[in-house]
Amino acid sequence: MTDPTHEPDTETSSESEQTATQDGITATYDETESERILKFVVTGDSETARASATAAIAQNIDGYAMLKVRPTAEGDELERYYGFDMALDHVGELLGVSPHDLPVPDAAADMGM
């Protein structure tokens, strides 16, 4: 059964909405059947980030559950948070940077409760 209030997507999200890079860290937003996932990878030169470090924030696809911080998108949950800012703080610790230095793609800006 289709939702009459939901208009079908006629365009896919642009790469700029799905990916953001800043100071040697790339963040990529993706959706699976069950989760929204924001992956962080240290990809380049960064004076403070741990080389090749990774972290991820996951939330259920409906967007109302707590955020789960993981070492990778597929990794085991390390901690749960209500707020996106708290999850970003934990990711910053894992990557060795300030949470204010983390790039956040537009598509992921509404994560959290």
Contacts in CASP RR format, 6 or more apart in sequence:
PFRMAT RR
TARGET T0000
AUTHOR 0000-0000-0000
METHOD contacts of the structure
MODEL  1
MTDPTHEPDTETSSESEQTATQDGITATYDETESERILKFVVTGDSETAR
ASATAAIAQNIDGYAMLKVRPTAEGDELERYYGFDMALDHVGELLGVSPH
DLPVPDAAADMGM
13 107 0 8 1.000
16 105 0 8 1.000
16 106 0 8 1.000
17 29 0 8 1.000
17 105 0 8 1.000
17 106 0 8 1.000
17 107 0 8 1.000
18 28 0 8 1.000
18 29 0 8 1.000
18 30 0 8 1.000
18 105 0 8 1.000
18 107 0 8 1.000
19 26 0 8 1.000
19 27 0 8 1.000
19 28 0 8 1.000
19 29 0 8 1.000
19 105 0 8 1.000
20 26 0 8 1.000
20 27 0 8 1.000
20 103 0 8 1.000
20 104 0 8 1.000
20 105 0 8 1.000
20 106 0 8 1.000
21 27 0 8 1.000
21 43 0 8 1.000
21 103 0 8 1.000
22 101 0 8 1.000
22 102 0 8 1.000
22 103 0 8 1.000
23 46 0 8 1.000
23 49 0 8 1.000
23 97 0 8 1.000
23 101 0 8 1.000
24 42 0 8 1.000
24 43 0 8 1.000
24 44 0 8 1.000
24 45 0 8 1.000
24 46 0 8 1.000
24 49 0 8 1.000
25 40 0 8 1.000
25 41 0 8 1.000
25 42 0 8 1.000
25 43 0 8 1.000
25 44 0 8 1.000
25 46 0 8 1.000
25 49 0 8 1.000
25 95 0 8 1.000
25 97 0 8 1.000
25 101 0 8 1.000
25 102 0 8 1.000
25 103 0 8 1.000
26 40 0 8 1.000
26 41 0 8 1.000
26 43 0 8 1.000
26 103 0 8 1.000
27 38 0 8 1.000
27 39 0 8 1.000
27 40 0 8 1.000
27 102 0 8 1.000
27 103 0 8 1.000
27 104 0 8 1.000
27 105 0 8 1.000
27 108 0 8 1.000
28 38 0 8 1.000
28 39 0 8 1.000
28 41 0 8 1.000
28 105 0 8 1.000
29 36 0 8 1.000
29 37 0 8 1.000
29 38 0 8 1.000
29 39 0 8 1.000
29 105 0 8 1.000
29 107 0 8 1.000
29 108 0 8 1.000
30 36 0 8 1.000
30 37 0 8 1.000
30 39 0 8 1.000
30 73 0 8 1.000
31 37 0 8 1.000
31 61 0 8 1.000
32 61 0 8 1.000
33 61 0 8 1.000
34 60 0 8 1.000
34 61 0 8 1.000
35 58 0 8 1.000
35 59 0 8 1.000
35 60 0 8 1.000
35 61 0 8 1.000
36 58 0 8 1.000
36 59 0 8 1.000
36 60 0 8 1.000
36 61 0 8 1.000
36 63 0 8 1.000
36 108 0 8 1.000
36 111 0 8 1.000
37 56 0 8 1.000
37 57 0 8 1.000
37 58 0 8 1.000
37 73 0 8 1.000
38 56 0 8 1.000
38 57 0 8 1.000
38 58 0 8 1.000
38 104 0 8 1.000
38 105 0 8 1.000
38 108 0 8 1.000
38 111 0 8 1.000
39 54 0 8 1.000
39 55 0 8 1.000
39 56 0 8 1.000
39 72 0 8 1.000
39 73 0 8 1.000
40 54 0 8 1.000
40 55 0 8 1.000
40 56 0 8 1.000
40 91 0 8 1.000
40 95 0 8 1.000
40 102 0 8 1.000
41 52 0 8 1.000
41 53 0 8 1.000
41 54 0 8 1.000
42 49 0 8 1.000
42 50 0 8 1.000
42 51 0 8 1.000
42 52 0 8 1.000
42 53 0 8 1.000
42 54 0 8 1.000
42 95 0 8 1.000
46 97 0 8 1.000
48 96 0 8 1.000
48 97 0 8 1.000
48 98 0 8 1.000
48 101 0 8 1.000
49 95 0 8 1.000
49 96 0 8 1.000
49 97 0 8 1.000
50 95 0 8 1.000
50 96 0 8 1.000
53 94 0 8 1.000
53 95 0 8 1.000
53 96 0 8 1.000
54 71 0 8 1.000
54 72 0 8 1.000
54 94 0 8 1.000
54 95 0 8 1.000
55 69 0 8 1.000
55 70 0 8 1.000
55 71 0 8 1.000
55 72 0 8 1.000
55 90 0 8 1.000
55 91 0 8 1.000
55 92 0 8 1.000
55 94 0 8 1.000
55 95 0 8 1.000
56 69 0 8 1.000
56 70 0 8 1.000
56 71 0 8 1.000
56 72 0 8 1.000
56 73 0 8 1.000
56 75 0 8 1.000
56 91 0 8 1.000
57 67 0 8 1.000
57 68 0 8 1.000
57 69 0 8 1.000
57 70 0 8 1.000
57 84 0 8 1.000
57 87 0 8 1.000
57 88 0 8 1.000
57 91 0 8 1.000
57 108 0 8 1.000
57 111 0 8 1.000
58 67 0 8 1.000
58 68 0 8 1.000
58 70 0 8 1.000
58 73 0 8 1.000
59 65 0 8 1.000
59 66 0 8 1.000
59 67 0 8 1.000
59 68 0 8 1.000
59 111 0 8 1.000
59 112 0 8 1.000
63 111 0 8 1.000
63 112 0 8 1.000
64 113 0 8 1.000
65 113 0 8 1.000
66 80 0 8 1.000
66 81 0 8 1.000
66 82 0 8 1.000
66 113 0 8 1.000
67 80 0 8 1.000
67 81 0 8 1.000
67 82 0 8 1.000
67 83 0 8 1.000
67 84 0 8 1.000
67 86 0 8 1.000
67 87 0 8 1.000
67 111 0 8 1.000
67 112 0 8 1.000
67 113 0 8 1.000
68 77 0 8 1.000
68 78 0 8 1.000
68 79 0 8 1.000
68 80 0 8 1.000
69 77 0 8 1.000
69 78 0 8 1.000
69 79 0 8 1.000
69 80 0 8 1.000
69 81 0 8 1.000
69 87 0 8 1.000
69 90 0 8 1.000
69 91 0 8 1.000
69 94 0 8 1.000
70 76 0 8 1.000
70 77 0 8 1.000
70 78 0 8 1.000
71 78 0 8 1.000
71 94 0 8 1.000
78 90 0 8 1.000
79 90 0 8 1.000
81 87 0 8 1.000
81 90 0 8 1.000
81 112 0 8 1.000
82 112 0 8 1.000
82 113 0 8 1.000
83 112 0 8 1.000
83 113 0 8 1.000
84 111 0 8 1.000
84 112 0 8 1.000
85 99 0 8 1.000
87 111 0 8 1.000
87 112 0 8 1.000
88 99 0 8 1.000
88 102 0 8 1.000
88 104 0 8 1.000
89 99 0 8 1.000
91 99 0 8 1.000
91 102 0 8 1.000
92 98 0 8 1.000
92 99 0 8 1.000
92 101 0 8 1.000
92 102 0 8 1.000
95 102 0 8 1.000
END
